[in-house]
Amino acid sequence: MNTLIKYIDWNPFFQVWQLRGRYPNRGYPKIFKDEAVGAEAKKLYDEAQALLKRIIDNKLLKAKGVVGLYPANSVGDDIEVYTDETRTTVAAKFYGLRQQAEKDKDATDPYLCISDFIAPKESGIADYIGLFAVSSGFGADELAASYEKQFDDYNAIMVKALADRLAEAFAEALHVELRRDYWGYQKDENLDIEAMLSVKYQGIRPAPGYPSQPDHTEKRVMWQLANIERDTGIQLTDSLAMWPAASVSGLYFANAESRYFAVGKIDKDQVENYAQRKGVSVEEVEKWLRPILAYES
């Protein structure tokens, strides 16, 4: 847990407490210089450091995670994941959604889908996809509850905020190891923390349920493929949120052209096609993708 501290992005932590500096003192650590909130932000930060030290020294939170790397190729808008390097048996399939909303007439950007970042099957290129799930939240509920019993809501909130930051830091640290060692496509990478948090590295780690693939049900594929619950204890709730709450998961793409994007609104023709590919009803797809439907369902 101690090794994760240097990877913490403190900006979302201050946002939890609604502390935002004004230009040019926006963001950590410049926020400490802000005339309006600087002193309060520094006090909060120092108290967070003290609690973080207590958590680590007494092992009050536990971090667990899993990472996997698999042979894969794209087939249209989908990604086939294979059992081994022979690439003859499909172990799992990730389904993609493609940008569909009409772009400005002068736009030159393609209509993207996450499958675009994996080599097509017909290319003959042996590509790969990775996945991960990490949590720093084991013990967080119990620790927060112990503060709540003492009517100490401040530290109860602080525990959950720090657990969230540690989980994100875990995801950042693991991605570094993947790029340099596990996958090794950026063996000589030497970025500082600020550059990492600004996503200056090659590759992305989008999560199902977020803009690049808004379908939360794709998490089920990840959990089954990598035995995530069995090996880490990280569970999916009925709404496909993760438990512990301080958990992060996603897919790894190494393609130098890969980037984050938002699928945006999609029409019924794509919903029907997506449902057919996944082998589920249109109604089921509409249930999970309602926020991005370009029509009334």
N, C-alpha and C positions, 0 to 999 in steps of 0.2 A: 504493500500500500504506500509506503514511504516514497517509492520510486515514481509514483504517479503525480506527486505534488507539482513538479516542475512543468507538467503538461496542462495544468489547470488554466482554463480561460475564465478569468474573474469577471469579465463584463456581464455575462448573464446573472452572476451572483448578485451584483449590485442592482440589476434590473428587478430581481425578486423583491428587493427592498425599495424599489421605485426611486433609486438614486441615479440621477443622470447629470453629468456635468455639461456645461455649455462650452461651445467652441471657443478657444482651442483646447479646452480641458475635458473633452469627451473621452470616455474609455479609461481603462486601467493602464498604467498607474497615474495618468494625467489628472484623473478625477480628484486626486488628493490636493491638487493645486486650485481647485475650483472654489471661488469665494462663497458660493451659496451652500454647497453640499460637501466640500472637501474635508472639513473637520469631522463631520458625521461619518463620511465614507471611511476615513482613516481609523476611527474608533471601531466601526463595524468590522473592518478588515483585521485589526489587531485582535479583536475578540474571536473572530473566525479562526485565526491562526492558533490561538490558545486552545479552542475546542478541537481543532484538527490535531494538535499535538496530543491532547488527551485521548482522542479516538485511536490514534496510531499507537501510542505508548501502551494503551490498555487493550488493544485489539478489539475495540468495541464494534467495528464493522468488518465484514469479510468480503473480499473481492473474488469473484469466480468468472471464468470465461472460457470460450471455445473458439477456435479458428479452423477453417477448412479450406482446402484448395483442390479444385476438381477439373478434370478435362471437360471442355465445353465448346460448343459451336452454336451459332445462331441458325435458326430456320425461320425465315420471314421475321415476324415480330416476336418470336419466342426464342428461348435459349434452352437447348438440350444439354443436360449434365450427364456425363457418362460414368460407368462404374470403374473403368480403368482406361489405360492408354490405347487399348485396341479400338475404343470408341464404337463398339458394336452394340452395347447394351445401355439403354437410357435408364439412369437411376432416378432422375427427376426432371421436371421441366418448369422453367420460370416463364410466365406469360407477360408480354409487354403491351403497353398502350402507347399509341402514336399520337403526336400532336396533330390536331385536326382543325382547330379554329383558323379561319382564313387570316393570313398575315398581310401586312402592308404591301402594296403592289411593288414597292421598291426594295422589299426585304429579300435578301439572298440566302438567309439561313435555311437549312433543310428542315423538314418536319421530322422531329427526332423521336426515337424510341430507344429504350435502354439496350435492346438487342443490337442496335447499330454499333455498339462498342465491343462486340464479340465477333470474331471472324466467322463468316458464313460457312456452313457445312460444305457447300460445293467448292469453296476455295481451296480445300485440302490443307489449310493451315491448322496446326494443332494449337488451339487456343485454350484458355483456362478462365475460370471464374472462382472467386473466393467468397467466403461468407464468415460472419463472426457474430457472436452474442456475448456481451460482457455485463457484469453487474458489480456495483460496489455498495449495494443496498441491503445485503444480508445483515440483519441486526438493526437496521435503521428504524423500523417501526417500533421495536422494543425500546430502543434508546429514546426515541421521541416520546413514547408513551410514559417513560419514567420521568421525563421533564414535565409532561402534562399533569401527572399526578401531583407534582409540586406546584402546579399552577404557573409553570414557567413556559408560557407559550413562545417567548422569544427564542429560547434555546431549542425548543421542539421544532420550530420553523428552521432554525439554523442547521440542525442535524440533517433535515431533509434537503436543504439547499446544498449543503456540503456533500452529501451522498450523491446528489445529481451531478455536481461538478466533478467528483472523483470518477463517476461512471463515464462521463464524457472524456475525462483525461485518460482513462483506461483505453477507450476506443482510439484516442489519438496515439497513445504509446504503442498499442498493438499494430496500428496501421504503419507506424515507422518500422517496426520489426518485420512486418510483412514485406514492405518495399525493399528493405535492405537484405533480409535474410531468408525468410520462408519462401517468398516468391523470387526475390532477388533481382527484380527488374530495375532497381535503382540502388545498386550496391554502394555507389560512391556519393549518395545523397548526403549533404551536410548543411541542413537548414537550421536556422535558429527557431526558437519557439514562436516568435511573432510571425515568421514566414510560414510555419506550419499551420498556425491558426488562421492564416489568411489564404490557406489552400494553394500554396505556391509549388506544391509537389505534383508529380505525375500520378494520375489515377483518381478515382472517386470511390465513395462508400455509401451509395444511396440506400435508404431504408424503405421497405414496403410501407405504404400508408402516407408517404411524403410525395412532393410534387412530381418527381421523376417516374414514380410508379405508385399512384394513389390507392392501389388496392391492398388493404390490410391483410386479406386472406392469403397473399403470397408468403406471409410469415409462416403459415402452416407447412409450406413446402420446405422452408429452411429448417424448421424444428424437426421435421421427420428425416430429412436428408442427413443432418449432422447430430441427431439424437441430443438436441440441446437441453431439453428438460432432464433427461436421464443423467447427462454428464455434468451439468452445472446447477440444476435446481431452478433455473429461470423458467417460469411458466407463462403460458398465454391464457389470459382470462377469456370469458365468453365474448367480450367485445374486442378481443385480440389486442388488448393492451398487455404490456409485460409486467410481471411481478417477479421480484421486487420492482417498485416504481422507478428506482434509480438504476435502470438498465438501458442498454443501447444495443441495437443490432442492425445489420445491413449486409449488402453485397459488395464485394470488391471487384472493381474493374481496373485493369492496368493500361488500357489503350491510351496512347499519348493524346488522342483527340477526344477522349471522354471528358464530359463536363456535366455539371448539374443543370437541369432545365425543368420547366414545369409543363406537364402534359396539357394542362388547361382544359377547356370544355370539349366534350366529345359528343358525337351524334349517335342516334340509335343504330345506324348501320354498323358502327364499330362495336357498340355494346352487344349486338346480336352476334357478330363474328367472334368477339372475345368470349362470350358465353359458350358458343359452339366449340371453340378450341379448348376451353377449360372443362367442358362436359358438365356444365351447370345450367340452371335456368336463367333466362333473361332477367326475371324478377330478382333472383339472388344477386346477380351482378349489379342491378340497379340499386338494390338495398345498400351495398357497400360503396358504390360510386356516386350516390345521389348528389353530393356537393359539386361534382364536375359534369353532371349531365346538362346538355345544351337543349333539353326538351323536358316537358312535364311528364312524370311517370306516375 
